[in-house]
Amino acid sequence: TDRVTTKVNARDTGGQYSLMTWVAAPKTGSPPHAHAHYDETFYVLEGQLEFVLGHESVTTGPGDLVRVPAGTRHAFRNNSEKPAEMLVGLIPGGMEELFYKYRTDEREFDLIGFVEEAKQLHGTEYELP
């Protein structure tokens, strides 16, 4: 299971930004999606992650930075057998609360609930199979 930890939330920054660490378990990732209102930045700390930006794909490793402007279709996946860790920044902040709600407890991850709330509260559209 992926683990997301909020380091700086929107309440701390007057809504300007938020910062999280995200540990992507082996063979996990995020389906393609686009944030209508958020720029998102990923800084890879450990492991390898494949990112899709629009229709382009790039494999990243420690020290690589991926910037995703608002409205850009993107996804990531850890295709390896080891966890991968990254810092994830959102500008403006706010969506970290949804990640916290769905990603930090021991219950089964409810993808459908997450996707519905992401669209309703944050204008984020996910492409599900």
N, C-alpha and C positions, 0 to 999 in steps of 0.2 A: 504494500500500500504506500502511496506517496505521502509525504509528510510536509506540511506547510507551516512555517512559524513566522508570525508577524513580528518584525523588528521595529518598524515605525509605522503607526497607523495614521489615518487621515485626521483623527482628533488631535494628534500631536503637532500637525502641520497646518492647521486651519483649512484642511481639505486639499492642500496643494499637491501632496504626493504621499505615497506609502511605499514601504520596502519590506520584502519578505525573503526568507530563505525557503527553497523548495528542494526537497530530496525526492528525485524521481526513482522509484523502484525499478529493477530490471524489467524490461519488456512492457513498460507503461508509457503513457504520454497523454497529450491533450488532443482531442479531435480538432479538425479545422474550424476556426471561428474568427470573428472580427468584432472588435470593440468600437462602437460608434463614438464613444466619448473619451476613450482612454488611449494615451500613448503607453506602450509597454516596452521595457528594456530587460533583457536577460544577460547576466554576466555569469559565465560558466566557471565554477570553482573547482569541480572535480568530475572526472568521468567524461564520457562523450554523449552528445545529444545531436539528433538530427532535427533541424528546423526546416519548416516549409514556410516561405514568404511568397504570397501570391501563388504562382505556379513553379517557383524556383525552390530547390532543395540545397541545403548546406549542412555539412557535418562539422560540429564544433567540439572543442576541447578546452581545458583549463586556460583562462585568460582571454577567451573569445567573448565578444560582446555582440549581441543581436538587438537592434532597435526596430520596433514595430510601430509605425505611426497609426493613429486612430483611423479606423476604417479599412485597415489592411488585413486581408485573410492570412491567417498563420496557424501553425500547429508545431508541436515538438514531440519527440519520441526518444526514449532511451532504449536502443536496440541491443544493448550489451547485457552481460550476465551480472554486472555490478551496479550498485546505485550510482546516480549522478547527482551532483548538487549545484545549484545556481542561486544567485541573488536575482530577485524579480522586483522591478520598480514599476509603479503605476503613476501616471500623471494625468489628471488629478487623482488623488487618493479616494478610497471609498469601497472599491470592490473587494479589498482584503477581508472585509467583514464576512462576505459570502464564502470566500475560501476558508476562513476560520470556522464558520458554521458547518461546512461540509467535509473539511479535510483534517480536522485535528482531534476527532474523537475515535473511539474504537468501533463504532458501528459501521456497517456496510455502506460504502459510498453510493449515494442515491443520485446517479447521473441525471435522470429525468427531472428530479426536483431541482437540482443545481441549475440545469439548462433553462428551466422555466423561470426561476428567480433571476438568473443572469439577464435574460431577455426583458423581463418585466421591470426590474429595478435598475438595470445598468445599460440597457440597449445593446447587449452582447448577443450575437446570433451564432449558434453552433450548428455545424453540419454533422448530423448523426447518420450512421449507416441504416 
